[in-house]
Amino acid sequence: MRSLSVTFGVFGAATLAVCFLVLPPWPVFNQNPVKWLPVQTQTQGDTREANKTS
């Protein structure tokens, strides 16, 4: 039973450490934000060409 509680303790500590590193919006990651392309609307002709390729 002792090894099971050690296993869950290590798993919980690792989960908290990973959440602490991944979840906050660290400023170092926001120095060069990604500029996404604008949304493009499809016309009727574009949808027929898209259906041919799929």
Jmol script that loads the backbone (N, CA, C; Angstrom):
load data "model"
ATOM      1  N   MET A   1       0.826  -1.197   0.000  1.00  0.00           N
ATOM      2  CA  MET A   1       0.000   0.000   0.000  1.00  0.00           C
ATOM      3  C   MET A   1       0.867   1.256   0.000  1.00  0.00           C
ATOM      4  N   ARG A   2       2.053   1.150   0.580  1.00  0.00           N
ATOM      5  CA  ARG A   2       2.949   2.307   0.642  1.00  0.00           C
ATOM      6  C   ARG A   2       3.405   2.713  -0.759  1.00  0.00           C
ATOM      7  N   SER A   3       3.710   1.741  -1.613  1.00  0.00           N
ATOM      8  CA  SER A   3       4.186   2.085  -2.952  1.00  0.00           C
ATOM      9  C   SER A   3       3.081   2.733  -3.790  1.00  0.00           C
ATOM     10  N   LEU A   4       1.850   2.367  -3.537  1.00  0.00           N
ATOM     11  CA  LEU A   4       0.742   2.967  -4.256  1.00  0.00           C
ATOM     12  C   LEU A   4       0.583   4.437  -3.878  1.00  0.00           C
ATOM     13  N   SER A   5       0.714   4.762  -2.610  1.00  0.00           N
ATOM     14  CA  SER A   5       0.606   6.164  -2.188  1.00  0.00           C
ATOM     15  C   SER A   5       1.799   6.978  -2.680  1.00  0.00           C
ATOM     16  N   VAL A   6       2.971   6.379  -2.771  1.00  0.00           N
ATOM     17  CA  VAL A   6       4.133   7.072  -3.337  1.00  0.00           C
ATOM     18  C   VAL A   6       3.904   7.325  -4.820  1.00  0.00           C
ATOM     19  N   THR A   7       3.348   6.355  -5.511  1.00  0.00           N
ATOM     20  CA  THR A   7       3.065   6.505  -6.938  1.00  0.00           C
ATOM     21  C   THR A   7       2.106   7.656  -7.185  1.00  0.00           C
ATOM     22  N   PHE A   8       1.009   7.710  -6.418  1.00  0.00           N
ATOM     23  CA  PHE A   8       0.046   8.789  -6.595  1.00  0.00           C
ATOM     24  C   PHE A   8       0.620  10.139  -6.159  1.00  0.00           C
ATOM     25  N   GLY A   9       1.470  10.135  -5.158  1.00  0.00           N
ATOM     26  CA  GLY A   9       2.108  11.381  -4.727  1.00  0.00           C
ATOM     27  C   GLY A   9       3.030  11.942  -5.793  1.00  0.00           C
ATOM     28  N   VAL A  10       3.834  11.071  -6.398  1.00  0.00           N
ATOM     29  CA  VAL A  10       4.728  11.511  -7.467  1.00  0.00           C
ATOM     30  C   VAL A  10       3.916  11.957  -8.680  1.00  0.00           C
ATOM     31  N   PHE A  11       2.876  11.234  -9.013  1.00  0.00           N
ATOM     32  CA  PHE A  11       2.026  11.603 -10.140  1.00  0.00           C
ATOM     33  C   PHE A  11       1.361  12.960  -9.905  1.00  0.00           C
ATOM     34  N   GLY A  12       0.852  13.181  -8.709  1.00  0.00           N
ATOM     35  CA  GLY A  12       0.218  14.459  -8.384  1.00  0.00           C
ATOM     36  C   GLY A  12       1.206  15.616  -8.416  1.00  0.00           C
ATOM     37  N   ALA A  13       2.403  15.406  -7.874  1.00  0.00           N
ATOM     38  CA  ALA A  13       3.412  16.466  -7.887  1.00  0.00           C
ATOM     39  C   ALA A  13       3.850  16.781  -9.315  1.00  0.00           C
ATOM     40  N   ALA A  14       4.005  15.761 -10.143  1.00  0.00           N
ATOM     41  CA  ALA A  14       4.395  15.979 -11.541  1.00  0.00           C
ATOM     42  C   ALA A  14       3.283  16.700 -12.298  1.00  0.00           C
ATOM     43  N   THR A  15       2.027  16.357 -12.017  1.00  0.00           N
ATOM     44  CA  THR A  15       0.907  17.023 -12.672  1.00  0.00           C
ATOM     45  C   THR A  15       0.858  18.500 -12.292  1.00  0.00           C
ATOM     46  N   LEU A  16       1.060  18.807 -11.028  1.00  0.00           N
ATOM     47  CA  LEU A  16       1.067  20.207 -10.593  1.00  0.00           C
ATOM     48  C   LEU A  16       2.242  20.972 -11.203  1.00  0.00           C
ATOM     49  N   ALA A  17       3.413  20.338 -11.282  1.00  0.00           N
ATOM     50  CA  ALA A  17       4.579  20.997 -11.876  1.00  0.00           C
ATOM     51  C   ALA A  17       4.357  21.291 -13.355  1.00  0.00           C
ATOM     52  N   VAL A  18       3.784  20.350 -14.077  1.00  0.00           N
ATOM     53  CA  VAL A  18       3.521  20.550 -15.501  1.00  0.00           C
ATOM     54  C   VAL A  18       2.460  21.634 -15.690  1.00  0.00           C
ATOM     55  N   CYS A  19       1.417  21.639 -14.874  1.00  0.00           N
ATOM     56  CA  CYS A  19       0.393  22.688 -14.969  1.00  0.00           C
ATOM     57  C   CYS A  19       0.988  24.054 -14.675  1.00  0.00           C
ATOM     58  N   PHE A  20       1.881  24.136 -13.713  1.00  0.00           N
ATOM     59  CA  PHE A  20       2.520  25.406 -13.381  1.00  0.00           C
ATOM     60  C   PHE A  20       3.378  25.910 -14.540  1.00  0.00           C
ATOM     61  N   LEU A  21       4.017  25.016 -15.259  1.00  0.00           N
ATOM     62  CA  LEU A  21       4.876  25.423 -16.367  1.00  0.00           C
ATOM     63  C   LEU A  21       4.105  25.719 -17.647  1.00  0.00           C
ATOM     64  N   VAL A  22       2.993  25.040 -17.866  1.00  0.00           N
ATOM     65  CA  VAL A  22       2.302  25.125 -19.154  1.00  0.00           C
ATOM     66  C   VAL A  22       1.162  26.133 -19.136  1.00  0.00           C
ATOM     67  N   LEU A  23       0.364  26.195 -18.094  1.00  0.00           N
ATOM     68  CA  LEU A  23      -0.874  26.968 -18.112  1.00  0.00           C
ATOM     69  C   LEU A  23      -0.722  28.485 -18.039  1.00  0.00           C
ATOM     70  N   PRO A  24       0.179  29.051 -17.236  1.00  0.00           N
ATOM     71  CA  PRO A  24       0.237  30.514 -17.158  1.00  0.00           C
ATOM     72  C   PRO A  24       0.713  31.144 -18.472  1.00  0.00           C
ATOM     73  N   PRO A  25       0.190  32.330 -18.808  1.00  0.00           N
ATOM     74  CA  PRO A  25       0.642  33.024 -20.022  1.00  0.00           C
ATOM     75  C   PRO A  25       1.967  33.740 -19.759  1.00  0.00           C
ATOM     76  N   TRP A  26       3.062  33.028 -19.822  1.00  0.00           N
ATOM     77  CA  TRP A  26       4.363  33.607 -19.534  1.00  0.00           C
ATOM     78  C   TRP A  26       4.686  34.702 -20.542  1.00  0.00           C
ATOM     79  N   PRO A  27       5.236  35.844 -20.101  1.00  0.00           N
ATOM     80  CA  PRO A  27       5.557  36.951 -21.011  1.00  0.00           C
ATOM     81  C   PRO A  27       6.577  36.573 -22.087  1.00  0.00           C
ATOM     82  N   VAL A  28       7.457  35.631 -21.791  1.00  0.00           N
ATOM     83  CA  VAL A  28       8.461  35.252 -22.776  1.00  0.00           C
ATOM     84  C   VAL A  28       7.818  34.636 -24.016  1.00  0.00           C
ATOM     85  N   PHE A  29       6.652  33.998 -23.858  1.00  0.00           N
ATOM     86  CA  PHE A  29       5.969  33.398 -24.997  1.00  0.00           C
ATOM     87  C   PHE A  29       5.161  34.428 -25.777  1.00  0.00           C
ATOM     88  N   ASN A  30       4.869  35.588 -25.171  1.00  0.00           N
ATOM     89  CA  ASN A  30       4.053  36.609 -25.819  1.00  0.00           C
ATOM     90  C   ASN A  30       4.883  37.723 -26.449  1.00  0.00           C
ATOM     91  N   GLN A  31       6.202  37.572 -26.510  1.00  0.00           N
ATOM     92  CA  GLN A  31       7.037  38.613 -27.096  1.00  0.00           C
ATOM     93  C   GLN A  31       6.810  38.738 -28.592  1.00  0.00           C
ATOM     94  N   ASN A  32       6.647  37.636 -29.288  1.00  0.00           N
ATOM     95  CA  ASN A  32       6.422  37.625 -30.730  1.00  0.00           C
ATOM     96  C   ASN A  32       5.131  36.864 -31.021  1.00  0.00           C
ATOM     97  N   PRO A  33       3.973  37.520 -30.868  1.00  0.00           N
ATOM     98  CA  PRO A  33       2.711  36.800 -31.076  1.00  0.00           C
ATOM     99  C   PRO A  33       2.527  36.408 -32.538  1.00  0.00           C
ATOM    100  N   VAL A  34       1.812  35.329 -32.730  1.00  0.00           N
ATOM    101  CA  VAL A  34       1.530  34.825 -34.073  1.00  0.00           C
ATOM    102  C   VAL A  34       0.412  35.658 -34.671  1.00  0.00           C
ATOM    103  N   LYS A  35       0.614  36.163 -35.875  1.00  0.00           N
ATOM    104  CA  LYS A  35      -0.420  36.910 -36.584  1.00  0.00           C
ATOM    105  C   LYS A  35      -1.139  35.937 -37.514  1.00  0.00           C
ATOM    106  N   TRP A  36      -2.386  35.661 -37.203  1.00  0.00           N
ATOM    107  CA  TRP A  36      -3.159  34.709 -37.983  1.00  0.00           C
ATOM    108  C   TRP A  36      -3.683  35.373 -39.251  1.00  0.00           C
ATOM    109  N   LEU A  37      -3.915  34.569 -40.259  1.00  0.00           N
ATOM    110  CA  LEU A  37      -4.474  35.075 -41.507  1.00  0.00           C
ATOM    111  C   LEU A  37      -5.935  35.455 -41.298  1.00  0.00           C
ATOM    112  N   PRO A  38      -6.435  36.458 -42.033  1.00  0.00           N
ATOM    113  CA  PRO A  38      -7.842  36.813 -41.884  1.00  0.00           C
ATOM    114  C   PRO A  38      -8.746  35.712 -42.451  1.00  0.00           C
ATOM    115  N   VAL A  39      -9.966  35.671 -41.968  1.00  0.00           N
ATOM    116  CA  VAL A  39     -10.928  34.672 -42.412  1.00  0.00           C
ATOM    117  C   VAL A  39     -11.355  34.998 -43.837  1.00  0.00           C
ATOM    118  N   GLN A  40     -11.340  33.989 -44.697  1.00  0.00           N
ATOM    119  CA  GLN A  40     -11.754  34.167 -46.080  1.00  0.00           C
ATOM    120  C   GLN A  40     -13.087  33.472 -46.291  1.00  0.00           C
ATOM    121  N   THR A  41     -14.004  34.173 -46.925  1.00  0.00           N
ATOM    122  CA  THR A  41     -15.293  33.557 -47.231  1.00  0.00           C
ATOM    123  C   THR A  41     -15.196  32.855 -48.579  1.00  0.00           C
ATOM    124  N   GLN A  42     -15.907  31.751 -48.720  1.00  0.00           N
ATOM    125  CA  GLN A  42     -15.883  30.992 -49.962  1.00  0.00           C
ATOM    126  C   GLN A  42     -17.061  31.406 -50.835  1.00  0.00           C
ATOM    127  N   THR A  43     -16.810  31.513 -52.124  1.00  0.00           N
ATOM    128  CA  THR A  43     -17.891  31.770 -53.065  1.00  0.00           C
ATOM    129  C   THR A  43     -18.401  30.432 -53.585  1.00  0.00           C
ATOM    130  N   GLN A  44     -19.438  30.454 -54.367  1.00  0.00           N
ATOM    131  CA  GLN A  44     -20.027  29.213 -54.882  1.00  0.00           C
ATOM    132  C   GLN A  44     -19.021  28.451 -55.731  1.00  0.00           C
ATOM    133  N   GLY A  45     -18.235  29.124 -56.547  1.00  0.00           N
ATOM    134  CA  GLY A  45     -17.252  28.455 -57.393  1.00  0.00           C
ATOM    135  C   GLY A  45     -16.138  27.806 -56.577  1.00  0.00           C
ATOM    136  N   ASP A  46     -15.753  28.434 -55.459  1.00  0.00           N
ATOM    137  CA  ASP A  46     -14.688  27.876 -54.624  1.00  0.00           C
ATOM    138  C   ASP A  46     -15.121  26.578 -53.959  1.00  0.00           C
ATOM    139  N   THR A  47     -16.373  26.458 -53.586  1.00  0.00           N
ATOM    140  CA  THR A  47     -16.819  25.257 -52.893  1.00  0.00           C
ATOM    141  C   THR A  47     -16.858  24.065 -53.843  1.00  0.00           C
ATOM    142  N   ARG A  48     -17.206  24.301 -55.130  1.00  0.00           N
ATOM    143  CA  ARG A  48     -17.207  23.195 -56.083  1.00  0.00           C
ATOM    144  C   ARG A  48     -15.797  22.695 -56.341  1.00  0.00           C
ATOM    145  N   GLU A  49     -14.818  23.617 -56.415  1.00  0.00           N
ATOM    146  CA  GLU A  49     -13.438  23.196 -56.633  1.00  0.00           C
ATOM    147  C   GLU A  49     -12.897  22.471 -55.403  1.00  0.00           C
ATOM    148  N   ALA A  50     -13.314  22.881 -54.208  1.00  0.00           N
ATOM    149  CA  ALA A  50     -12.866  22.218 -52.990  1.00  0.00           C
ATOM    150  C   ALA A  50     -13.431  20.809 -52.919  1.00  0.00           C
ATOM    151  N   ASN A  51     -14.668  20.602 -53.398  1.00  0.00           N
ATOM    152  CA  ASN A  51     -15.278  19.281 -53.362  1.00  0.00           C
ATOM    153  C   ASN A  51     -14.611  18.333 -54.352  1.00  0.00           C
ATOM    154  N   LYS A  52     -14.071  18.837 -55.457  1.00  0.00           N
ATOM    155  CA  LYS A  52     -13.396  17.985 -56.431  1.00  0.00           C
ATOM    156  C   LYS A  52     -12.119  17.394 -55.859  1.00  0.00           C
ATOM    157  N   THR A  53     -11.380  18.171 -55.041  1.00  0.00           N
ATOM    158  CA  THR A  53     -10.109  17.697 -54.526  1.00  0.00           C
ATOM    159  C   THR A  53     -10.294  16.730 -53.372  1.00  0.00           C
ATOM    160  N   SER A  54     -11.447  16.753 -52.655  1.00  0.00           N
ATOM    161  CA  SER A  54     -11.581  15.865 -51.515  1.00  0.00           C
ATOM    162  C   SER A  54     -12.087  14.508 -51.887  1.00  0.00           C
TER     163      SER A  54
END
end "model"
wireframe off; spacefill off
backbone 0.3
color backbone group
